[in-house]
């Protein structure tokens, strides 16, 4: 995969993840900009929670060799 293809795909995924987090935060009416759930429960941990999601979002630049 070329660098530009990797970047394009990565940014599409990042945008989808961010949009999903924004939608759920608004839906749940919580005072934070992003929220995610796993099996209908909010998690903060590294596996399925906010920490893991934020970590993966930050990895985009290293995966695409920016």
mmCIF file of the N, C-alpha and C atoms, coordinates in Angstrom:
data_MODEL
# 
_entry.id   MODEL 
# 
loop_
_atom_site.group_PDB 
_atom_site.id 
_atom_site.type_symbol 
_atom_site.label_atom_id 
_atom_site.label_alt_id 
_atom_site.label_comp_id 
_atom_site.label_asym_id 
_atom_site.label_entity_id 
_atom_site.label_seq_id 
_atom_site.pdbx_PDB_ins_code 
_atom_site.Cartn_x 
_atom_site.Cartn_y 
_atom_site.Cartn_z 
_atom_site.occupancy 
_atom_site.B_iso_or_equiv 
_atom_site.pdbx_formal_charge 
_atom_site.auth_seq_id 
_atom_site.auth_comp_id 
_atom_site.auth_asym_id 
_atom_site.auth_atom_id 
_atom_site.pdbx_PDB_model_num 
ATOM 1   N N  . UNK A 1 1  ? 0.854   -1.172 0.000  1.00 0.00 ? 1  UNK A N  1 
ATOM 2   C CA . UNK A 1 1  ? 0.000   0.000  0.000  1.00 0.00 ? 1  UNK A CA 1 
ATOM 3   C C  . UNK A 1 1  ? 0.899   1.233  0.000  1.00 0.00 ? 1  UNK A C  1 
ATOM 4   N N  . UNK A 1 2  ? 0.589   2.174  -0.845 1.00 0.00 ? 2  UNK A N  1 
ATOM 5   C CA . UNK A 1 2  ? 1.387   3.398  -0.899 1.00 0.00 ? 2  UNK A CA 1 
ATOM 6   C C  . UNK A 1 2  ? 1.104   4.264  0.329  1.00 0.00 ? 2  UNK A C  1 
ATOM 7   N N  . UNK A 1 3  ? 2.005   5.199  0.561  1.00 0.00 ? 3  UNK A N  1 
ATOM 8   C CA . UNK A 1 3  ? 1.834   6.101  1.706  1.00 0.00 ? 3  UNK A CA 1 
ATOM 9   C C  . UNK A 1 3  ? 0.550   6.908  1.582  1.00 0.00 ? 3  UNK A C  1 
ATOM 10  N N  . UNK A 1 4  ? 0.247   7.385  0.385  1.00 0.00 ? 4  UNK A N  1 
ATOM 11  C CA . UNK A 1 4  ? -0.979  8.189  0.227  1.00 0.00 ? 4  UNK A CA 1 
ATOM 12  C C  . UNK A 1 4  ? -2.236  7.343  0.431  1.00 0.00 ? 4  UNK A C  1 
ATOM 13  N N  . UNK A 1 5  ? -2.214  6.095  -0.030 1.00 0.00 ? 5  UNK A N  1 
ATOM 14  C CA . UNK A 1 5  ? -3.354  5.201  0.207  1.00 0.00 ? 5  UNK A CA 1 
ATOM 15  C C  . UNK A 1 5  ? -3.506  4.914  1.693  1.00 0.00 ? 5  UNK A C  1 
ATOM 16  N N  . UNK A 1 6  ? -2.381  4.678  2.359  1.00 0.00 ? 6  UNK A N  1 
ATOM 17  C CA . UNK A 1 6  ? -2.406  4.415  3.801  1.00 0.00 ? 6  UNK A CA 1 
ATOM 18  C C  . UNK A 1 6  ? -2.969  5.616  4.551  1.00 0.00 ? 6  UNK A C  1 
ATOM 19  N N  . UNK A 1 7  ? -2.499  6.797  4.195  1.00 0.00 ? 7  UNK A N  1 
ATOM 20  C CA . UNK A 1 7  ? -2.995  8.012  4.845  1.00 0.00 ? 7  UNK A CA 1 
ATOM 21  C C  . UNK A 1 7  ? -4.483  8.205  4.608  1.00 0.00 ? 7  UNK A C  1 
ATOM 22  N N  . UNK A 1 8  ? -4.921  8.017  3.380  1.00 0.00 ? 8  UNK A N  1 
ATOM 23  C CA . UNK A 1 8  ? -6.334  8.189  3.049  1.00 0.00 ? 8  UNK A CA 1 
ATOM 24  C C  . UNK A 1 8  ? -7.199  7.227  3.852  1.00 0.00 ? 8  UNK A C  1 
ATOM 25  N N  . UNK A 1 9  ? -6.835  5.961  3.851  1.00 0.00 ? 9  UNK A N  1 
ATOM 26  C CA . UNK A 1 9  ? -7.598  4.966  4.599  1.00 0.00 ? 9  UNK A CA 1 
ATOM 27  C C  . UNK A 1 9  ? -7.555  5.254  6.097  1.00 0.00 ? 9  UNK A C  1 
ATOM 28  N N  . UNK A 1 10 ? -6.375  5.602  6.598  1.00 0.00 ? 10 UNK A N  1 
ATOM 29  C CA . UNK A 1 10 ? -6.231  5.888  8.029  1.00 0.00 ? 10 UNK A CA 1 
ATOM 30  C C  . UNK A 1 10 ? -7.092  7.065  8.451  1.00 0.00 ? 10 UNK A C  1 
ATOM 31  N N  . UNK A 1 11 ? -7.098  8.121  7.661  1.00 0.00 ? 11 UNK A N  1 
ATOM 32  C CA . UNK A 1 11 ? -7.897  9.284  8.013  1.00 0.00 ? 11 UNK A CA 1 
ATOM 33  C C  . UNK A 1 11 ? -9.390  8.980  7.940  1.00 0.00 ? 11 UNK A C  1 
ATOM 34  N N  . UNK A 1 12 ? -9.800  8.128  7.020  1.00 0.00 ? 12 UNK A N  1 
ATOM 35  C CA . UNK A 1 12 ? -11.204 7.717  6.967  1.00 0.00 ? 12 UNK A CA 1 
ATOM 36  C C  . UNK A 1 12 ? -11.591 6.962  8.237  1.00 0.00 ? 12 UNK A C  1 
ATOM 37  N N  . UNK A 1 13 ? -10.715 6.067  8.678  1.00 0.00 ? 13 UNK A N  1 
ATOM 38  C CA . UNK A 1 13 ? -10.987 5.302  9.901  1.00 0.00 ? 13 UNK A CA 1 
ATOM 39  C C  . UNK A 1 13 ? -11.009 6.230  11.107 1.00 0.00 ? 13 UNK A C  1 
ATOM 40  N N  . UNK A 1 14 ? -10.017 7.110  11.208 1.00 0.00 ? 14 UNK A N  1 
ATOM 41  C CA . UNK A 1 14 ? -9.958  8.050  12.333 1.00 0.00 ? 14 UNK A CA 1 
ATOM 42  C C  . UNK A 1 14 ? -11.213 8.914  12.361 1.00 0.00 ? 14 UNK A C  1 
ATOM 43  N N  . UNK A 1 15 ? -11.616 9.434  11.223 1.00 0.00 ? 15 UNK A N  1 
ATOM 44  C CA . UNK A 1 15 ? -12.827 10.263 11.177 1.00 0.00 ? 15 UNK A CA 1 
ATOM 45  C C  . UNK A 1 15 ? -14.061 9.480  11.607 1.00 0.00 ? 15 UNK A C  1 
ATOM 46  N N  . UNK A 1 16 ? -14.174 8.232  11.176 1.00 0.00 ? 16 UNK A N  1 
ATOM 47  C CA . UNK A 1 16 ? -15.320 7.407  11.571 1.00 0.00 ? 16 UNK A CA 1 
ATOM 48  C C  . UNK A 1 16 ? -15.319 7.153  13.074 1.00 0.00 ? 16 UNK A C  1 
ATOM 49  N N  . UNK A 1 17 ? -14.149 6.888  13.646 1.00 0.00 ? 17 UNK A N  1 
ATOM 50  C CA . UNK A 1 17 ? -14.047 6.635  15.088 1.00 0.00 ? 17 UNK A CA 1 
ATOM 51  C C  . UNK A 1 17 ? -14.398 7.892  15.875 1.00 0.00 ? 17 UNK A C  1 
ATOM 52  N N  . UNK A 1 18 ? -13.879 9.031  15.443 1.00 0.00 ? 18 UNK A N  1 
ATOM 53  C CA . UNK A 1 18 ? -14.184 10.285 16.138 1.00 0.00 ? 18 UNK A CA 1 
ATOM 54  C C  . UNK A 1 18 ? -15.665 10.636 16.029 1.00 0.00 ? 18 UNK A C  1 
ATOM 55  N N  . UNK A 1 19 ? -16.222 10.485 14.845 1.00 0.00 ? 19 UNK A N  1 
ATOM 56  C CA . UNK A 1 19 ? -17.650 10.779 14.656 1.00 0.00 ? 19 UNK A CA 1 
ATOM 57  C C  . UNK A 1 19 ? -18.514 9.871  15.524 1.00 0.00 ? 19 UNK A C  1 
ATOM 58  N N  . UNK A 1 20 ? -18.161 8.610  15.593 1.00 0.00 ? 20 UNK A N  1 
ATOM 59  C CA . UNK A 1 20 ? -18.899 7.663  16.427 1.00 0.00 ? 20 UNK A CA 1 
ATOM 60  C C  . UNK A 1 20 ? -18.846 8.076  17.898 1.00 0.00 ? 20 UNK A C  1 
ATOM 61  N N  . UNK A 1 21 ? -17.667 8.482  18.357 1.00 0.00 ? 21 UNK A N  1 
ATOM 62  C CA . UNK A 1 21 ? -17.522 8.928  19.744 1.00 0.00 ? 21 UNK A CA 1 
ATOM 63  C C  . UNK A 1 21 ? -18.325 10.177 20.047 1.00 0.00 ? 21 UNK A C  1 
ATOM 64  N N  . UNK A 1 22 ? -18.357 11.098 19.093 1.00 0.00 ? 22 UNK A N  1 
ATOM 65  C CA . UNK A 1 22 ? -19.141 12.324 19.275 1.00 0.00 ? 22 UNK A CA 1 
ATOM 66  C C  . UNK A 1 22 ? -20.637 12.018 19.337 1.00 0.00 ? 22 UNK A C  1 
ATOM 67  N N  . UNK A 1 23 ? -21.083 11.152 18.460 1.00 0.00 ? 23 UNK A N  1 
ATOM 68  C CA . UNK A 1 23 ? -22.506 10.796 18.419 1.00 0.00 ? 23 UNK A CA 1 
ATOM 69  C C  . UNK A 1 23 ? -22.942 10.153 19.730 1.00 0.00 ? 23 UNK A C  1 
ATOM 70  N N  . UNK A 1 24 ? -22.147 9.216  20.239 1.00 0.00 ? 24 UNK A N  1 
ATOM 71  C CA . UNK A 1 24 ? -22.531 8.554  21.488 1.00 0.00 ? 24 UNK A CA 1 
ATOM 72  C C  . UNK A 1 24 ? -22.494 9.520  22.668 1.00 0.00 ? 24 UNK A C  1 
ATOM 73  N N  . UNK A 1 25 ? -21.515 10.411 22.711 1.00 0.00 ? 25 UNK A N  1 
ATOM 74  C CA . UNK A 1 25 ? -21.456 11.392 23.802 1.00 0.00 ? 25 UNK A CA 1 
ATOM 75  C C  . UNK A 1 25 ? -22.705 12.271 23.799 1.00 0.00 ? 25 UNK A C  1 
ATOM 76  N N  . UNK A 1 26 ? -23.129 12.713 22.623 1.00 0.00 ? 26 UNK A N  1 
ATOM 77  C CA . UNK A 1 26 ? -24.357 13.520 22.533 1.00 0.00 ? 26 UNK A CA 1 
ATOM 78  C C  . UNK A 1 26 ? -25.579 12.695 22.912 1.00 0.00 ? 26 UNK A C  1 
ATOM 79  N N  . UNK A 1 27 ? -25.625 11.462 22.423 1.00 0.00 ? 27 UNK A N  1 
ATOM 80  C CA . UNK A 1 27 ? -26.772 10.588 22.700 1.00 0.00 ? 27 UNK A CA 1 
ATOM 81  C C  . UNK A 1 27 ? -26.927 10.332 24.196 1.00 0.00 ? 27 UNK A C  1 
ATOM 82  N N  . UNK A 1 28 ? -25.815 10.118 24.879 1.00 0.00 ? 28 UNK A N  1 
ATOM 83  C CA . UNK A 1 28 ? -25.839 9.842  26.322 1.00 0.00 ? 28 UNK A CA 1 
ATOM 84  C C  . UNK A 1 28 ? -25.890 11.116 27.164 1.00 0.00 ? 28 UNK A C  1 
ATOM 85  N N  . UNK A 1 29 ? -25.775 12.273 26.492 1.00 0.00 ? 29 UNK A N  1 
ATOM 86  C CA . UNK A 1 29 ? -25.817 13.580 27.164 1.00 0.00 ? 29 UNK A CA 1 
ATOM 87  C C  . UNK A 1 29 ? -24.789 13.669 28.285 1.00 0.00 ? 29 UNK A C  1 
ATOM 88  N N  . UNK A 1 30 ? -23.565 13.271 27.956 1.00 0.00 ? 30 UNK A N  1 
ATOM 89  C CA . UNK A 1 30 ? -22.480 13.364 28.933 1.00 0.00 ? 30 UNK A CA 1 
ATOM 90  C C  . UNK A 1 30 ? -21.580 14.541 28.565 1.00 0.00 ? 30 UNK A C  1 
ATOM 91  N N  . UNK A 1 31 ? -20.963 15.171 29.564 1.00 0.00 ? 31 UNK A N  1 
ATOM 92  C CA . UNK A 1 31 ? -20.219 16.411 29.320 1.00 0.00 ? 31 UNK A CA 1 
ATOM 93  C C  . UNK A 1 31 ? -18.783 16.200 28.835 1.00 0.00 ? 31 UNK A C  1 
ATOM 94  N N  . UNK A 1 32 ? -18.543 15.178 28.050 1.00 0.00 ? 32 UNK A N  1 
ATOM 95  C CA . UNK A 1 32 ? -17.225 15.000 27.446 1.00 0.00 ? 32 UNK A CA 1 
ATOM 96  C C  . UNK A 1 32 ? -17.424 14.871 25.939 1.00 0.00 ? 32 UNK A C  1 
ATOM 97  N N  . UNK A 1 33 ? -16.410 15.239 25.152 1.00 0.00 ? 33 UNK A N  1 
ATOM 98  C CA . UNK A 1 33 ? -16.610 15.271 23.704 1.00 0.00 ? 33 UNK A CA 1 
ATOM 99  C C  . UNK A 1 33 ? -16.712 13.908 23.022 1.00 0.00 ? 33 UNK A C  1 
ATOM 100 N N  . UNK A 1 34 ? -16.123 12.869 23.608 1.00 0.00 ? 34 UNK A N  1 
ATOM 101 C CA . UNK A 1 34 ? -16.138 11.542 22.993 1.00 0.00 ? 34 UNK A CA 1 
ATOM 102 C C  . UNK A 1 34 ? -16.486 10.478 24.024 1.00 0.00 ? 34 UNK A C  1 
ATOM 103 N N  . UNK A 1 35 ? -17.277 9.482  23.601 1.00 0.00 ? 35 UNK A N  1 
ATOM 104 C CA . UNK A 1 35 ? -17.563 8.339  24.470 1.00 0.00 ? 35 UNK A CA 1 
ATOM 105 C C  . UNK A 1 35 ? -17.764 7.117  23.592 1.00 0.00 ? 35 UNK A C  1 
ATOM 106 N N  . UNK A 1 36 ? -17.302 5.993  24.113 1.00 0.00 ? 36 UNK A N  1 
ATOM 107 C CA . UNK A 1 36 ? -17.437 4.718  23.409 1.00 0.00 ? 36 UNK A CA 1 
ATOM 108 C C  . UNK A 1 36 ? -17.946 3.680  24.392 1.00 0.00 ? 36 UNK A C  1 
ATOM 109 N N  . UNK A 1 37 ? -18.634 2.685  23.867 1.00 0.00 ? 37 UNK A N  1 
ATOM 110 C CA . UNK A 1 37 ? -19.153 1.602  24.707 1.00 0.00 ? 37 UNK A CA 1 
ATOM 111 C C  . UNK A 1 37 ? -18.739 0.262  24.126 1.00 0.00 ? 37 UNK A C  1 
ATOM 112 N N  . UNK A 1 38 ? -18.667 -0.720 25.003 1.00 0.00 ? 38 UNK A N  1 
ATOM 113 C CA . UNK A 1 38 ? -18.419 -2.101 24.611 1.00 0.00 ? 38 UNK A CA 1 
ATOM 114 C C  . UNK A 1 38 ? -19.478 -2.929 25.308 1.00 0.00 ? 38 UNK A C  1 
ATOM 115 N N  . UNK A 1 39 ? -20.297 -3.620 24.563 1.00 0.00 ? 39 UNK A N  1 
ATOM 116 C CA . UNK A 1 39 ? -21.417 -4.393 25.111 1.00 0.00 ? 39 UNK A CA 1 
ATOM 117 C C  . UNK A 1 39 ? -22.308 -3.512 25.988 1.00 0.00 ? 39 UNK A C  1 
ATOM 118 N N  . UNK A 1 40 ? -22.606 -2.323 25.469 1.00 0.00 ? 40 UNK A N  1 
ATOM 119 C CA . UNK A 1 40 ? -23.505 -1.363 26.123 1.00 0.00 ? 40 UNK A CA 1 
ATOM 120 C C  . UNK A 1 40 ? -22.998 -0.839 27.455 1.00 0.00 ? 40 UNK A C  1 
ATOM 121 N N  . UNK A 1 41 ? -21.693 -0.867 27.673 1.00 0.00 ? 41 UNK A N  1 
ATOM 122 C CA . UNK A 1 41 ? -21.102 -0.308 28.893 1.00 0.00 ? 41 UNK A CA 1 
ATOM 123 C C  . UNK A 1 41 ? -19.919 0.577  28.519 1.00 0.00 ? 41 UNK A C  1 
ATOM 124 N N  . UNK A 1 42 ? -19.792 1.688  29.226 1.00 0.00 ? 42 UNK A N  1 
ATOM 125 C CA . UNK A 1 42 ? -18.655 2.582  29.011 1.00 0.00 ? 42 UNK A CA 1 
ATOM 126 C C  . UNK A 1 42 ? -17.433 2.018  29.728 1.00 0.00 ? 42 UNK A C  1 
ATOM 127 N N  . UNK A 1 43 ? -16.329 1.958  29.010 1.00 0.00 ? 43 UNK A N  1 
ATOM 128 C CA . UNK A 1 43 ? -15.081 1.461  29.587 1.00 0.00 ? 43 UNK A CA 1 
ATOM 129 C C  . UNK A 1 43 ? -13.998 2.512  29.416 1.00 0.00 ? 43 UNK A C  1 
ATOM 130 N N  . UNK A 1 44 ? -13.056 2.534  30.335 1.00 0.00 ? 44 UNK A N  1 
ATOM 131 C CA . UNK A 1 44 ? -11.916 3.438  30.242 1.00 0.00 ? 44 UNK A CA 1 
ATOM 132 C C  . UNK A 1 44 ? -10.629 2.698  29.912 1.00 0.00 ? 44 UNK A C  1 
ATOM 133 N N  . UNK A 1 45 ? -10.625 1.395  30.005 1.00 0.00 ? 45 UNK A N  1 
ATOM 134 C CA . UNK A 1 45 ? -9.406  0.594  29.918 1.00 0.00 ? 45 UNK A CA 1 
ATOM 135 C C  . UNK A 1 45 ? -8.766  0.505  28.547 1.00 0.00 ? 45 UNK A C  1 
ATOM 136 N N  . UNK A 1 46 ? -7.619  -0.168 28.531 1.00 0.00 ? 46 UNK A N  1 
ATOM 137 C CA . UNK A 1 46 ? -6.789  -0.262 27.328 1.00 0.00 ? 46 UNK A CA 1 
ATOM 138 C C  . UNK A 1 46 ? -7.350  -1.222 26.285 1.00 0.00 ? 46 UNK A C  1 
ATOM 139 N N  . UNK A 1 47 ? -8.145  -2.191 26.675 1.00 0.00 ? 47 UNK A N  1 
ATOM 140 C CA . UNK A 1 47 ? -8.625  -3.182 25.710 1.00 0.00 ? 47 UNK A CA 1 
ATOM 141 C C  . UNK A 1 47 ? -9.791  -2.657 24.870 1.00 0.00 ? 47 UNK A C  1 
ATOM 142 N N  . UNK A 1 48 ? -10.865 -2.243 25.503 1.00 0.00 ? 48 UNK A N  1 
ATOM 143 C CA . UNK A 1 48 ? -12.064 -1.823 24.775 1.00 0.00 ? 48 UNK A CA 1 
ATOM 144 C C  . UNK A 1 48 ? -12.517 -0.424 25.162 1.00 0.00 ? 48 UNK A C  1 
ATOM 145 N N  . UNK A 1 49 ? -11.735 0.279  25.933 1.00 0.00 ? 49 UNK A N  1 
ATOM 146 C CA . UNK A 1 49 ? -12.180 1.559  26.457 1.00 0.00 ? 49 UNK A CA 1 
ATOM 147 C C  . UNK A 1 49 ? -11.525 2.762  25.816 1.00 0.00 ? 49 UNK A C  1 
ATOM 148 N N  . UNK A 1 50 ? -11.758 3.907  26.433 1.00 0.00 ? 50 UNK A N  1 
ATOM 149 C CA . UNK A 1 50 ? -11.233 5.167  25.919 1.00 0.00 ? 50 UNK A CA 1 
ATOM 150 C C  . UNK A 1 50 ? -9.725  5.135  25.759 1.00 0.00 ? 50 UNK A C  1 
ATOM 151 N N  . UNK A 1 51 ? -9.018  4.586  26.731 1.00 0.00 ? 51 UNK A N  1 
ATOM 152 C CA . UNK A 1 51 ? -7.551  4.560  26.664 1.00 0.00 ? 51 UNK A CA 1 
ATOM 153 C C  . UNK A 1 51 ? -7.074  3.790  25.438 1.00 0.00 ? 51 UNK A C  1 
ATOM 154 N N  . UNK A 1 52 ? -7.661  2.654  25.182 1.00 0.00 ? 52 UNK A N  1 
ATOM 155 C CA . UNK A 1 52 ? -7.273  1.854  24.024 1.00 0.00 ? 52 UNK A CA 1 
ATOM 156 C C  . UNK A 1 52 ? -7.610  2.526  22.706 1.00 0.00 ? 52 UNK A C  1 
ATOM 157 N N  . UNK A 1 53 ? -8.766  3.144  22.643 1.00 0.00 ? 53 UNK A N  1 
ATOM 158 C CA . UNK A 1 53 ? -9.175  3.831  21.417 1.00 0.00 ? 53 UNK A CA 1 
ATOM 159 C C  . UNK A 1 53 ? -8.272  5.024  21.152 1.00 0.00 ? 53 UNK A C  1 
ATOM 160 N N  . UNK A 1 54 ? -8.003  5.823  22.179 1.00 0.00 ? 54 UNK A N  1 
ATOM 161 C CA . UNK A 1 54 ? -7.124  6.979  21.994 1.00 0.00 ? 54 UNK A CA 1 
ATOM 162 C C  . UNK A 1 54 ? -5.716  6.542  21.607 1.00 0.00 ? 54 UNK A C  1 
ATOM 163 N N  . UNK A 1 55 ? -5.231  5.468  22.216 1.00 0.00 ? 55 UNK A N  1 
ATOM 164 C CA . UNK A 1 55 ? -3.906  4.948  21.880 1.00 0.00 ? 55 UNK A CA 1 
ATOM 165 C C  . UNK A 1 55 ? -3.848  4.569  20.395 1.00 0.00 ? 55 UNK A C  1 
ATOM 166 N N  . UNK A 1 56 ? -4.849  3.859  19.921 1.00 0.00 ? 56 UNK A N  1 
ATOM 167 C CA . UNK A 1 56 ? -4.861  3.439  18.517 1.00 0.00 ? 56 UNK A CA 1 
ATOM 168 C C  . UNK A 1 56 ? -4.961  4.643  17.573 1.00 0.00 ? 56 UNK A C  1 
ATOM 169 N N  . UNK A 1 57 ? -5.731  5.645  17.943 1.00 0.00 ? 57 UNK A N  1 
ATOM 170 C CA . UNK A 1 57 ? -5.819  6.838  17.107 1.00 0.00 ? 57 UNK A CA 1 
ATOM 171 C C  . UNK A 1 57 ? -4.463  7.530  16.995 1.00 0.00 ? 57 UNK A C  1 
ATOM 172 N N  . UNK A 1 58 ? -3.709  7.535  18.078 1.00 0.00 ? 58 UNK A N  1 
ATOM 173 C CA . UNK A 1 58 ? -2.394  8.173  18.066 1.00 0.00 ? 58 UNK A CA 1 
ATOM 174 C C  . UNK A 1 58 ? -1.362  7.383  17.269 1.00 0.00 ? 58 UNK A C  1 
ATOM 175 N N  . UNK A 1 59 ? -1.637  6.137  16.968 1.00 0.00 ? 59 UNK A N  1 
ATOM 176 C CA . UNK A 1 59 ? -0.689  5.298  16.229 1.00 0.00 ? 59 UNK A CA 1 
ATOM 177 C C  . UNK A 1 59 ? -0.738  5.514  14.720 1.00 0.00 ? 59 UNK A C  1 
ATOM 178 N N  . UNK A 1 60 ? -1.698  6.249  14.231 1.00 0.00 ? 60 UNK A N  1 
ATOM 179 C CA . UNK A 1 60 ? -1.852  6.424  12.784 1.00 0.00 ? 60 UNK A CA 1 
ATOM 180 C C  . UNK A 1 60 ? -0.573  6.962  12.152 1.00 0.00 ? 60 UNK A C  1 
ATOM 181 N N  . UNK A 1 61 ? 0.048   7.932  12.769 1.00 0.00 ? 61 UNK A N  1 
ATOM 182 C CA . UNK A 1 61 ? 1.249   8.516  12.167 1.00 0.00 ? 61 UNK A CA 1 
ATOM 183 C C  . UNK A 1 61 ? 2.397   7.517  12.086 1.00 0.00 ? 61 UNK A C  1 
ATOM 184 N N  . UNK A 1 62 ? 2.545   6.648  13.061 1.00 0.00 ? 62 UNK A N  1 
ATOM 185 C CA . UNK A 1 62 ? 3.643   5.681  13.009 1.00 0.00 ? 62 UNK A CA 1 
ATOM 186 C C  . UNK A 1 62 ? 3.360   4.563  12.009 1.00 0.00 ? 62 UNK A C  1 
ATOM 187 N N  . UNK A 1 63 ? 2.112   4.163  11.873 1.00 0.00 ? 63 UNK A N  1 
ATOM 188 C CA . UNK A 1 63 ? 1.754   3.106  10.923 1.00 0.00 ? 63 UNK A CA 1 
ATOM 189 C C  . UNK A 1 63 ? 1.972   3.578  9.487  1.00 0.00 ? 63 UNK A C  1 
ATOM 190 N N  . UNK A 1 64 ? 1.635   4.815  9.222  1.00 0.00 ? 64 UNK A N  1 
ATOM 191 C CA . UNK A 1 64 ? 1.761   5.347  7.863  1.00 0.00 ? 64 UNK A CA 1 
ATOM 192 C C  . UNK A 1 64 ? 3.114   5.995  7.613  1.00 0.00 ? 64 UNK A C  1 
ATOM 193 N N  . UNK A 1 65 ? 4.010   5.916  8.544  1.00 0.00 ? 65 UNK A N  1 
ATOM 194 C CA . UNK A 1 65 ? 5.360   6.471  8.417  1.00 0.00 ? 65 UNK A CA 1 
ATOM 195 C C  . UNK A 1 65 ? 5.335   7.938  8.022  1.00 0.00 ? 65 UNK A C  1 
ATOM 196 N N  . UNK A 1 66 ? 4.572   8.718  8.764  1.00 0.00 ? 66 UNK A N  1 
ATOM 197 C CA . UNK A 1 66 ? 4.473   10.159 8.491  1.00 0.00 ? 66 UNK A CA 1 
ATOM 198 C C  . UNK A 1 66 ? 5.712   10.834 9.038  1.00 0.00 ? 66 UNK A C  1 
# 
